[in-house]
Amino acid sequence: MERNAQEQFKAHLMETNAEFRQLAATHCGYAKRLDELEALPHLTDQEQLEEVRLKKLKLRLKDQMEAMMSQYRAQQVA
């Protein structure tokens, strides 16, 4: 799919769907925390576990958001 169209679907869902907005906000929060962890010179064992956990959670949220965009796209085509 054209990237521009995908961005339009995402923008529309951000404006109209509270669940999508919440998923996106949480995803952004995870990304910020991961950036903080990656900026550290050395991670403790606890921080390494947190990094792995956050990456998995972030990916799960991305998958949920992609599924919502696909569902919205299908409704627009139908």
Protein Blocks (a to p, Z undefined) as FASTA:
>chain_A
ZZklmmmmmmmmmmmmmklmmmmmmmmmmmmmmmmmmmpmbdcfklmmmmmmmmmmmmmm
mmmmmmmmmmmmmmmmZZ
